[in-house]
Amino acid sequence: MTSPAEGIHDHPTLKLGARTGRLRSNTPALPFREFLRVAPQHPLVDVAPDLAYPMDKNDTVGDCVVAGLDHALQVIYELLGVPRSNWTDDQILKYYQTQNPGFKSWGDAGGPDDQGMDIQAFLSYLVKQGVILGFASVDPTDQDSMKAAIYLGLAVVTGQDLRVAQQAQGLWDYVAGSPDWGRHCTCSVGFPGPDRETAVTWGALKDMTQTFISKQMSEAYFVVTQAHVDHAAFREGFDLAKFGAAFTQLTGRPFPVVIPEPSPAPDPVPVPPQPVPAPTDVDTQLADAAKTWLNHRWHTHAQTEGLRGALTDWLDVHYPPSNGTGGRHSV
C-alpha cells in the first residue's frame, strides 16, 4: 500500500495531501526553459486574478493535488476568456480515487484510504485523459523562470514542504527551526512584486516570500492546455512544435493536437490608388490602441507596435519636439 502523505490531517481544516516533494521520484519531465522562444521576460508585477476559488473538499480530505489543478485551470480559462466550470464534487472524487482506489466516498475522509496524491502522476493522468495537453517542469528557485512561466502560462502547479509556522501565517515565510508539517500542492497565479508570488490554496489567495519559495517550494509544473494552443500570443512565446517533438520522444505518443502553423505572408496585390482618408484624431487613436493593449494579458508584436505608433503620434501633436529639427519623439 502506498504510504500516505505526511501531515495530511495534522490541522482540523487545512488539509495537505501531496506525496511528492524533495523526496519525489526521478520520473523525467520536460524542462520549461527549453521551449521559450525568447529569454524569460515578464513584468515586475503581475497581479493574481481575484476569483471565487472553491475549497474543493480540501478542508476535510487530502485532495490538494486535485484542487491545485482545478484552480490552475480555472485561472487559465478565465484569463483567456474560455468558458469552463470548476470540477464538481463527483469529478473531484473520481480524480482522487485514481491514486486512492479504496476511498469510496467523502465519508472516508481522514481514514486509512485518504492518503493524498503524487502531483506529477496526476498530471500524467490528465494528459492521458485529454484534460490537459502536456506539462513541463520549472525550477521553483529560479525567479526569472517561475515568473516567466506564471506570466506566459497564467498558472503554475506547485508543491511545497510546509512547516508548522505556515499554519498561522498570513504571508508564508521561512521560519528556521519550525517543525515539519507536511507536503502540499497549490498553484502560483501571480506575483505582486519581485520578491513575492501569489498562490491559490484552500479556496483563497496566499502570498509567499522568495525566501519561503527558495527553501520550501520543492516542485513546479507549467501546464499546457488547448486554450493556450489556440492563443496566438502564447505561440509567440512558447515553442509548441519543439515541445510537441520532445513530448513524443519522452512518452512515445504523438502530441495530442495539431499545432497551428504561422500564417504565411500573402503576396502583395496591386491596388488602384485610393482616396486619402481623413486623419484620425490622435486622442481617439491612442485610446483605441490602449484599449486593445489593456484587454490582453499577453501582447503580440502587432499590438505593441500599434500602441507605440499611436503614442508617438499623440506626443508629436500635444508635445512637439522642442529641438526645432522637425524630428519625432522616440517611444
LINPEMO-V323109 format. One record per residue. RES is the residue in one letter. PSI is psi in whole degrees, 0 to 359 (NA if undefined). OMEGA is omega in whole degrees, -180 to 180 (none if undefined). Layout:
BEGIN
{{RES PSI OMEGA} {RES PSI OMEGA}}
END
This chain:
BEGIN
{{M 142 180} {T 138 178} {S 139 180} {P 159 176} {A 144 -179} {E 139 173} {G 19 -170} {I 324 -178} {H 33 -178} {D 359 176} {H 143 -175} {P 331 -177} {T 343 180} {L 96 -176} {K 144 177} {L 215 176} {G 12 176} {A 124 178} {R 342 -176} {T 182 -178} {G 212 180} {R 343 179} {L 16 -176} {R 163 -179} {S 168 -178} {N 32 177} {T 127 -176} {P 149 175} {A 148 -179} {L 136 -179} {P 127 -175} {F 315 -172} {R 333 -177} {E 345 -173} {F 7 175} {L 133 178} {R 332 179} {V 171 176} {A 149 -178} {P 118 178} {Q 140 -179} {H 155 176} {P 167 178} {L 327 -179} {V 134 176} {D 96 -170} {V 137 179} {A 142 178} {P 134 -179} {D 87 -177} {L 172 175} {A 94 -177} {Y 125 180} {P 156 177} {M 330 179} {D 36 176} {K 7 -176} {N 7 171} {D 354 179} {T 335 -173} {V 152 -180} {G 49 -176} {D 34 -177} {C 332 180} {V 316 176} {V 315 180} {A 320 180} {G 319 178} {L 322 178} {D 316 179} {H 321 179} {A 313 180} {L 326 177} {Q 314 -179} {V 313 -178} {I 309 -176} {Y 325 178} {E 313 -177} {L 336 178} {L 1 176} {G 28 -180} {V 126 -178} {P 136 175} {R 143 174} {S 146 175} {N 155 -179} {W 141 177} {T 168 177} {D 323 179} {D 320 178} {Q 318 179} {I 317 178} {L 316 180} {K 315 -179} {Y 322 -180} {Y 326 -179} {Q 344 179} {T 334 177} {Q 358 178} {N 68 -173} {P 337 179} {G 353 180} {F 102 -170} {K 331 -179} {S 170 -180} {W 343 176} {G 348 178} {D 5 -179} {A 132 179} {G 356 -179} {G 185 -176} {P 344 179} {D 5 178} {D 85 -165} {Q 4 -178} {G 188 -174} {M 159 173} {D 126 -174} {I 308 -175} {Q 325 178} {A 322 179} {F 322 175} {L 316 179} {S 321 177} {Y 316 -179} {L 327 175} {V 314 -179} {K 331 179} {Q 355 180} {G 12 179} {V 320 172} {I 162 -177} {L 332 -178} {G 179 178} {F 161 179} {A 147 -179} {S 145 178} {V 140 175} {D 109 -175} {P 341 179} {T 352 178} {D 100 -173} {Q 315 -178} {D 316 -180} {S 317 -179} {M 314 -178} {K 325 175} {A 320 180} {A 318 179} {I 317 -178} {Y 318 -178} {L 316 -176} {G 345 176} {L 333 176} {A 137 180} {V 124 -180} {V 132 -173} {T 158 174} {G 135 -179} {Q 148 172} {D 96 -174} {L 154 174} {R 166 -177} {V 330 180} {A 328 -177} {Q 344 -178} {Q 333 -177} {A 4 -176} {Q 133 170} {G 322 175} {L 119 -180} {W 122 180} {D 153 -179} {Y 133 176} {V 110 -180} {A 135 177} {G 351 177} {S 135 -178} {P 154 176} {D 142 174} {W 301 180} {G 186 -175} {R 144 -173} {H 153 176} {C 132 175} {T 189 169} {C 135 179} {S 129 -172} {V 8 179} {G 173 175} {F 115 -177} {P 358 179} {G 176 -175} {P 336 -177} {D 26 -180} {R 149 167} {E 156 179} {T 130 180} {A 162 169} {V 127 177} {T 143 179} {W 41 174} {G 19 -178} {A 168 176} {L 142 -179} {K 122 177} {D 148 -180} {M 141 176} {T 160 178} {Q 330 177} {T 316 176} {F 314 -177} {I 314 -176} {S 331 -176} {K 336 -171} {Q 348 176} {M 117 -169} {S 341 180} {E 155 180} {A 144 -176} {Y 128 175} {F 123 -174} {V 133 178} {V 126 -179} {T 170 176} {Q 324 179} {A 324 175} {H 309 -175} {V 325 -178} {D 351 -175} {H 120 -175} {A 322 -177} {A 326 176} {F 318 -178} {R 338 175} {E 330 -176} {G 338 -174} {F 127 -176} {D 90 -177} {L 324 -180} {A 315 178} {K 320 178} {F 317 180} {G 319 178} {A 318 179} {A 323 177} {F 314 -180} {T 319 -180} {Q 322 -177} {L 318 -172} {T 341 -175} {G 7 180} {R 149 176} {P 149 175} {F 134 -165} {P 357 178} {V 159 174} {V 127 -178} {I 123 -179} {P 134 176} {E 149 176} {P 140 179} {S 127 179} {P 148 178} {A 128 -179} {P 153 176} {D 141 179} {P 137 180} {V 123 179} {P 138 178} {V 147 178} {P 157 178} {P 138 -180} {Q 152 176} {P 143 178} {V 121 -179} {P 157 177} {A 142 -179} {P 140 179} {T 136 176} {D 128 -174} {V 330 178} {D 316 178} {T 319 180} {Q 315 -180} {L 319 180} {A 316 180} {D 317 180} {A 321 180} {A 321 178} {K 317 178} {T 316 180} {W 311 -174} {L 337 -179} {N 0 180} {H 130 176} {R 322 173} {W 151 -177} {H 126 176} {T 166 179} {H 321 -179} {A 320 178} {Q 319 179} {T 315 -180} {E 327 177} {G 317 178} {L 321 179} {R 314 -179} {G 318 180} {A 321 179} {L 322 177} {T 314 178} {D 319 -179} {W 316 179} {L 321 -179} {D 325 -179} {V 313 -173} {H 332 -179} {Y 70 -177} {P 146 178} {P 139 -175} {S 7 -177} {N 356 176} {G 8 -177} {T 350 -178} {G 9 179} {G 175 -180} {R 158 172} {H 148 175} {S 124 -178} {V NA none}}
END
